[in-house]
Amino acid sequence: MAIQDIYPTALRLLGRPVLVVGGGPVAARRAKGLLDAGARVTVVAPDASPAMAELAGAGLLSWEPRPYRASDVGGVWFVQTATGDPAVDAQVAADAEAQRIWCVNASDHEASAAWTPAVAVVDDVKIAVNAGGDPRRAMALRDAVATALDAGDLPLRRRRASTGTVALVGGGPGDTGLITVRGRRLLGQADVVVADRLGPRELLNELAPDVRVIEVGKTPGHHPVPQSEINRILVDEARQGHRVVRLKGGDPYVLGRGGEEAEFCRQNGVDVEVVPGVTSAISVPAAAGIPVTHRGLAKGFSVVTGHEELSEVPARADHTVILLMGVGQLRDSAASLAQAGLPAGTPVGIVENGYLPDQRVTIGTLGTIADQAEAVGVANPAVIVIGDVVRVSPFAPSHFKTADYSTTAPNKPRVLTA
């Protein structure tokens, strides 16, 4: 059988009787696939492998423990033979042919009336690959296509009207390689993307030309699109049958108001999925080699967004404090922590534009960091890390006495210290 002789199609076997002849591992795999398609499976084989016996024992199929008879093919829609005995398989195939029933012969793919492709499922897309009767080749191609779909490198976007949905996707700190596979896939399926100013913005350039991008980005003290309007946009677009992706920086549920958006969607009858992201609170310090916990230095950490909350966190150098969106209040935050008892010499690191080409790290102490930040023009987006863990950064000096320690290199941050 040449590849040109094949007419690709897909069978709908839901509720229809099919026959599997053989009880070994190959027959069990084929029976499982037929069950997944909703077929009513009867197996004829003197013996059954553990996998086949398990399916039969669970009542998922009917097993007749005996040799094959020609009458077994009567009244079925499809036959799979995989006995391991070429003579028996050939007889089954001949009997099926005589009754015009499609039969897959596992012993002889050249003589088989039908082939079973290598199959993978990504969302509601089923990939089936035939490769000239070479199953290993077919599986390798199948896996490559499935991986590309998972990564969002191939278009999964629907072209026909469907029920609208919303996905709250955490895009991570901004590097396109740090979004999750699930998030990347959903972005590739989107009809509408409601985007923050942070997150993996470069991925927006890869969207199809007809995908609408609605910008709702915020900056500290400037919210051109109120949260209530963002909530309304998500629901309205989904109700029009669109697949909506709310692309957010970091993680939707870590100071990202994702909980409010998900709740509003559910209250208005819109299906919503939340895709976790790599939160900037942890990932951006890591970009500068700063762990938020470290054995012997810190066992816990707190994430806050302003100096008002600092009275609630432990004022100890061995408890890491992470400030998000805190550049504008840095001086007040440092004063609050000092008043609470944190020593003025406590290390502080500020990481701007984490993982991006213009990433910059400023390292100082609680007593000096506000002046340093003003001197070099530190600006958001930035993450501020306060605590002894800052000493672990490879860019931090062994002590904090050097007046001007700096280094620059391609794709590496500039480090300023007190």
C-alpha positions as CSV (number, residue, x, y, z in Angstrom):
1,M,0.0,0.0,0.0
2,A,1.5,3.3,-1.0
3,I,0.9,6.5,0.9
4,Q,-0.9,7.9,-2.2
5,D,-3.5,5.2,-1.8
6,I,-4.7,6.5,1.5
7,Y,-7.8,8.7,1.9
8,P,-7.5,10.4,5.4
9,T,-10.7,10.5,7.4
10,A,-12.0,10.2,10.9
11,L,-14.5,7.6,12.2
12,R,-17.2,8.5,14.6
13,L,-17.7,5.2,16.5
14,L,-19.7,6.5,19.5
15,G,-22.0,3.7,20.6
16,R,-21.2,1.5,17.6
17,P,-20.0,-2.2,18.0
18,V,-16.4,-2.9,17.1
19,L,-14.3,-6.0,17.3
20,V,-10.7,-6.5,18.6
21,V,-9.1,-9.9,17.9
22,G,-6.2,-10.5,20.2
23,G,-5.5,-9.9,23.9
24,G,-1.9,-8.8,23.9
25,P,-0.4,-5.3,24.7
26,V,-0.9,-4.0,21.1
27,A,-4.6,-5.1,21.1
28,A,-5.0,-3.5,24.6
29,R,-3.7,-0.2,23.3
30,R,-6.0,-0.3,20.3
31,A,-9.0,-1.3,22.5
32,K,-8.3,1.6,24.8
33,G,-8.3,4.0,21.9
34,L,-11.6,2.6,20.6
35,L,-13.1,3.0,24.1
36,D,-11.9,6.6,24.2
37,A,-13.8,7.1,21.0
38,G,-17.0,5.8,22.7
39,A,-17.2,2.5,20.8
40,R,-18.7,-0.7,22.2
41,V,-15.7,-3.0,22.2
42,T,-15.8,-6.8,22.1
43,V,-12.5,-8.6,22.4
44,V,-12.0,-12.2,21.2
45,A,-8.8,-13.9,22.5
46,P,-8.0,-17.1,24.4
47,D,-5.8,-15.1,26.8
48,A,-5.7,-11.4,27.9
49,S,-2.7,-9.3,28.9
50,P,-2.9,-7.6,32.3
51,A,-3.9,-4.3,30.6
52,M,-6.7,-6.0,28.6
53,A,-7.9,-8.0,31.6
54,E,-8.0,-4.7,33.6
55,L,-10.3,-3.1,31.0
56,A,-12.5,-6.2,31.0
57,G,-12.6,-6.4,34.8
58,A,-13.7,-2.8,35.0
59,G,-16.6,-3.6,32.7
60,L,-15.4,-1.2,30.0
61,L,-15.4,-3.9,27.3
62,S,-16.6,-7.4,26.7
63,W,-14.0,-10.2,26.5
64,E,-14.7,-13.6,25.1
65,P,-11.9,-16.0,26.1
66,R,-11.8,-18.2,23.1
67,P,-10.2,-18.5,19.6
68,Y,-11.5,-16.3,16.7
69,R,-14.5,-17.5,14.6
70,A,-15.4,-16.1,11.2
71,S,-18.9,-15.2,12.5
72,D,-17.3,-12.7,15.0
73,V,-17.1,-10.0,12.3
74,G,-20.8,-10.0,11.6
75,G,-22.6,-6.9,12.6
76,V,-19.6,-4.8,13.6
77,W,-18.6,-1.5,12.2
78,F,-14.8,-1.8,12.5
79,V,-12.3,-4.5,13.2
80,Q,-8.8,-4.4,14.8
81,T,-6.8,-7.6,14.6
82,A,-3.5,-7.9,16.6
83,T,-3.1,-11.5,17.7
84,G,0.6,-11.8,16.9
85,D,-0.1,-14.7,14.6
86,P,0.0,-13.5,11.0
87,A,-2.1,-16.3,9.7
88,V,-4.9,-15.6,12.2
89,D,-4.7,-11.8,11.5
90,A,-4.8,-12.5,7.7
91,Q,-8.0,-14.6,8.2
92,V,-9.7,-11.9,10.3
93,A,-8.8,-9.3,7.6
94,A,-10.1,-11.5,4.8
95,D,-13.4,-12.2,6.7
96,A,-13.9,-8.5,7.3
97,E,-13.1,-7.7,3.7
98,A,-15.7,-10.1,2.5
99,Q,-18.3,-8.3,4.5
100,R,-17.0,-4.8,3.5
101,I,-16.0,-4.0,7.0
102,W,-12.9,-1.9,7.5
103,C,-10.1,-3.8,9.3
104,V,-6.7,-2.8,10.7
105,N,-4.3,-5.7,10.4
106,A,-1.4,-5.2,12.9
107,S,0.6,-8.0,11.4
108,D,0.8,-6.7,7.8
109,H,0.4,-3.0,7.3
110,E,1.0,-3.3,3.5
111,A,-2.0,-5.6,3.2
112,S,-4.2,-3.8,5.8
113,A,-7.3,-2.2,4.5
114,A,-6.9,0.6,7.1
115,W,-4.1,2.1,9.2
116,T,-4.1,3.4,12.7
117,P,-2.3,6.7,12.9
118,A,-0.2,8.0,15.7
119,V,-2.6,10.3,17.7
120,A,-2.3,13.1,20.1
121,V,-4.9,15.5,21.5
122,V,-4.2,19.1,22.3
123,D,-7.3,20.9,23.7
124,D,-10.1,19.9,21.2
125,V,-7.7,19.3,18.4
126,K,-6.8,15.7,17.5
127,I,-3.6,15.1,15.6
128,A,-3.4,11.9,13.5
129,V,-0.2,11.1,11.6
130,N,0.5,8.3,9.1
131,A,4.0,7.9,7.9
132,G,4.2,5.3,5.2
133,G,3.6,2.4,7.6
134,D,6.5,3.4,9.9
135,P,5.0,3.8,13.4
136,R,8.1,5.2,15.0
137,R,8.4,7.9,12.4
138,A,4.7,8.7,12.8
139,M,5.0,9.0,16.5
140,A,8.0,11.3,16.2
141,L,6.1,13.6,13.8
142,R,3.0,13.5,16.0
143,D,5.1,14.5,19.1
144,A,6.7,17.3,17.2
145,V,3.4,18.7,16.1
146,A,1.8,18.4,19.5
147,T,4.8,20.1,21.1
148,A,4.5,23.0,18.6
149,L,0.8,23.3,19.4
150,D,1.5,23.2,23.2
151,A,4.1,26.0,22.8
152,G,1.8,28.2,20.8
153,D,4.0,28.0,17.7
154,L,1.1,26.7,15.5
155,P,-2.3,28.3,15.2
156,L,-4.9,26.8,17.5
157,R,-7.2,29.7,17.2
158,R,-10.8,28.8,16.3
159,R,-12.2,30.1,13.0
160,R,-15.9,29.4,13.6
161,A,-18.1,30.9,16.2
162,S,-18.0,29.3,19.6
163,T,-18.9,30.0,23.2
164,G,-16.8,32.8,24.5
165,T,-14.3,32.3,27.3
166,V,-11.9,34.3,29.4
167,A,-8.4,33.2,30.4
168,L,-6.5,35.1,33.0
169,V,-2.9,34.4,32.0
170,G,0.1,35.2,34.2
171,G,2.8,36.2,31.8
172,G,5.7,36.2,34.2
173,P,8.2,39.1,34.7
174,G,8.5,40.0,31.0
175,D,10.8,37.6,29.3
176,T,9.0,35.7,26.6
177,G,10.6,32.4,27.7
178,L,9.1,32.6,31.2
179,I,5.4,32.4,30.3
180,T,3.9,28.9,30.9
181,V,3.3,26.5,28.1
182,R,-0.5,26.7,28.8
183,G,-0.4,30.5,28.8
184,R,1.4,30.6,25.5
185,R,-1.0,28.2,23.9
186,L,-4.1,30.2,25.1
187,L,-2.5,33.3,23.7
188,G,-2.2,31.7,20.3
189,Q,-5.9,30.8,20.4
190,A,-7.1,34.3,21.4
191,D,-9.5,36.5,19.5
192,V,-9.0,39.3,21.9
193,V,-6.1,40.1,24.2
194,V,-6.6,42.5,27.1
195,A,-3.0,43.5,27.9
196,D,-1.2,45.1,30.8
197,R,1.9,47.2,30.2
198,L,4.0,44.6,31.9
199,G,4.5,40.9,31.1
200,P,5.8,39.4,27.8
201,R,4.9,42.3,25.5
202,E,6.9,40.9,22.6
203,L,4.5,38.0,22.2
204,L,1.8,40.5,21.1
205,N,3.8,41.0,17.9
206,E,3.3,37.3,17.1
207,L,-0.5,37.5,17.1
208,A,-2.5,37.1,13.9
209,P,-3.3,40.5,12.3
210,D,-7.0,40.2,13.1
211,V,-6.5,39.6,16.8
212,R,-7.6,42.7,18.7
213,V,-5.3,44.0,21.5
214,I,-7.0,46.1,24.1
215,E,-4.5,48.1,26.2
216,V,-5.5,48.5,29.8
217,G,-2.1,49.1,31.3
218,K,-1.6,50.9,34.6
219,T,1.2,52.9,36.1
220,P,1.5,53.9,39.7
221,G,-1.1,56.6,40.3
222,H,-2.4,56.5,36.8
223,H,-5.2,54.1,35.9
224,P,-6.5,55.2,32.5
225,V,-8.8,52.1,32.4
226,P,-10.5,51.5,35.8
227,Q,-10.7,48.0,37.1
228,S,-14.5,48.0,36.8
229,E,-14.1,48.8,33.1
230,I,-11.6,46.0,32.6
231,N,-14.1,43.6,34.2
232,R,-16.8,44.8,31.8
233,I,-14.5,44.4,28.8
234,L,-13.7,40.8,29.6
235,V,-17.4,39.8,30.0
236,D,-18.6,41.8,27.0
237,E,-16.0,40.3,24.7
238,A,-16.7,36.8,25.9
239,R,-20.4,37.2,25.4
240,Q,-19.8,38.0,21.8
241,G,-18.3,34.5,21.4
242,H,-14.7,35.6,21.6
243,R,-11.8,33.8,23.2
244,V,-10.4,36.4,25.5
245,V,-7.0,36.3,27.1
246,R,-6.2,38.8,29.9
247,L,-2.5,38.9,29.7
248,K,-1.0,40.1,33.0
249,G,2.5,40.5,34.3
250,G,3.6,38.1,37.0
251,D,0.9,36.0,38.4
252,P,-2.8,36.9,38.2
253,Y,-3.4,36.1,41.9
254,V,-0.4,37.8,43.4
255,L,-1.4,41.5,43.7
256,G,-2.7,41.3,40.2
257,R,-6.5,41.7,40.9
258,G,-7.0,38.4,39.1
259,G,-9.4,37.3,41.8
260,E,-11.7,40.2,41.2
261,E,-11.7,39.6,37.5
262,A,-12.4,35.9,37.8
263,E,-15.2,36.5,40.3
264,F,-16.8,39.1,38.0
265,C,-16.7,36.7,35.1
266,R,-18.3,33.9,37.1
267,Q,-21.0,36.2,38.4
268,N,-21.9,37.0,34.8
269,G,-22.0,33.5,33.6
270,V,-18.7,33.6,31.7
271,D,-16.3,30.6,31.8
272,V,-13.0,31.7,33.2
273,E,-9.7,29.9,33.5
274,V,-6.8,31.1,35.6
275,V,-3.3,30.3,34.3
276,P,-0.6,30.8,37.0
277,G,2.4,32.9,36.2
278,V,5.9,33.3,37.5
279,T,5.3,36.1,40.0
280,S,7.7,39.1,39.8
281,A,8.0,39.1,43.6
282,I,10.2,36.0,43.4
283,S,11.4,35.9,39.8
284,V,12.7,39.5,39.5
285,P,15.0,39.2,42.6
286,A,16.2,35.9,41.1
287,A,17.3,37.7,38.0
288,A,19.8,39.5,40.2
289,G,20.8,36.3,42.0
290,I,18.8,37.2,45.1
291,P,16.9,34.3,46.7
292,V,13.9,35.4,48.8
293,T,14.8,32.7,51.3
294,H,18.2,31.2,52.0
295,R,19.5,28.8,54.6
296,G,21.0,30.6,57.5
297,L,19.8,34.0,56.2
298,A,16.0,34.0,55.8
299,K,13.3,31.3,56.4
300,G,10.4,33.4,55.2
301,F,9.4,36.5,53.2
302,S,6.5,39.0,53.0
303,V,5.3,40.8,49.8
304,V,3.8,44.2,50.2
305,T,2.8,47.1,47.9
306,G,3.3,50.1,50.1
307,H,4.8,51.4,53.4
308,E,1.5,51.4,55.2
309,E,1.6,47.6,55.4
310,L,5.1,47.4,56.7
311,S,4.0,47.7,60.3
312,E,2.5,44.2,59.9
313,V,5.7,42.4,58.8
314,P,8.6,41.2,61.0
315,A,11.3,43.9,61.2
316,R,14.3,41.6,61.1
317,A,17.1,41.2,58.6
318,D,16.4,37.4,58.5
319,H,12.9,37.9,57.2
320,T,12.9,39.2,53.6
321,V,10.6,42.0,52.7
322,I,9.7,42.4,49.1
323,L,8.1,45.7,47.9
324,L,6.2,45.8,44.7
325,M,5.4,49.1,43.0
326,G,7.2,50.7,45.9
327,V,9.7,53.1,44.2
328,G,7.6,56.3,44.8
329,Q,7.3,55.5,48.5
330,L,10.8,54.1,49.0
331,R,12.0,56.7,51.4
332,D,8.8,56.4,53.6
333,S,9.1,52.6,53.5
334,A,12.7,52.7,54.6
335,A,11.8,55.0,57.4
336,S,8.9,52.8,58.5
337,L,11.1,49.8,58.7
338,A,13.9,51.7,60.6
339,Q,11.3,52.9,63.1
340,A,10.1,49.4,63.6
341,G,13.7,48.4,64.6
342,L,15.3,47.2,61.3
343,P,19.0,48.2,61.4
344,A,20.1,50.9,59.1
345,G,22.8,48.6,57.7
346,T,20.3,46.0,56.5
347,P,21.1,45.2,52.8
348,V,18.6,46.4,50.2
349,G,18.5,45.6,46.5
350,I,16.4,47.2,43.8
351,V,15.9,45.3,40.5
352,E,14.5,47.3,37.6
353,N,13.2,45.8,34.4
354,G,14.0,42.2,35.5
355,Y,15.0,39.9,32.8
356,L,14.9,42.6,30.1
357,P,17.9,43.9,28.2
358,D,17.9,47.1,30.3
359,Q,17.8,45.4,33.6
360,R,19.6,47.3,36.4
361,V,20.3,46.4,40.0
362,T,21.0,49.0,42.7
363,I,22.3,47.6,46.0
364,G,22.7,49.6,49.2
365,T,21.5,49.6,52.8
366,L,18.3,50.6,54.5
367,G,19.9,53.9,55.5
368,T,21.3,54.8,52.0
369,I,19.0,53.2,49.4
370,A,16.5,56.1,49.1
371,D,19.3,58.6,48.3
372,Q,20.9,56.1,45.9
373,A,17.7,55.5,44.1
374,E,17.1,59.2,43.6
375,A,20.7,59.8,42.4
376,V,20.5,57.2,39.6
377,G,16.8,57.7,38.7
378,V,15.4,54.4,39.8
379,A,11.9,53.9,38.2
380,N,9.2,51.4,38.0
381,P,8.8,48.6,37.1
382,A,11.1,47.6,39.9
383,V,11.1,45.1,42.8
384,I,12.7,46.1,46.1
385,V,14.2,43.4,48.3
386,I,15.1,44.2,51.9
387,G,17.0,41.7,54.1
388,D,20.2,39.7,54.4
389,V,19.4,37.6,51.3
390,V,20.6,40.5,49.2
391,R,24.2,39.6,50.3
392,V,23.9,36.4,48.2
393,S,23.6,38.3,44.9
394,P,26.7,37.8,42.8
395,F,26.6,41.5,42.0
396,A,26.8,42.5,45.7
397,P,30.2,43.3,47.3
398,S,31.3,41.4,50.3
399,H,30.7,44.5,52.4
400,F,28.8,47.8,51.8
401,K,31.7,50.3,52.2
402,T,32.7,50.7,48.5
403,A,31.7,54.2,47.4
404,D,31.2,53.3,43.7
405,Y,31.2,49.7,42.7
406,S,29.8,49.1,39.2
407,T,30.1,46.7,36.3
408,T,28.5,46.6,32.9
409,A,28.3,43.8,30.4
410,P,25.9,42.8,27.6
411,N,22.6,41.6,29.0
412,K,23.8,42.1,32.6
413,P,22.7,44.7,35.0
414,R,24.7,47.6,36.2
415,V,25.3,47.5,40.0
416,L,25.5,50.5,42.2
417,T,26.4,50.2,45.9
418,A,26.7,52.5,48.8
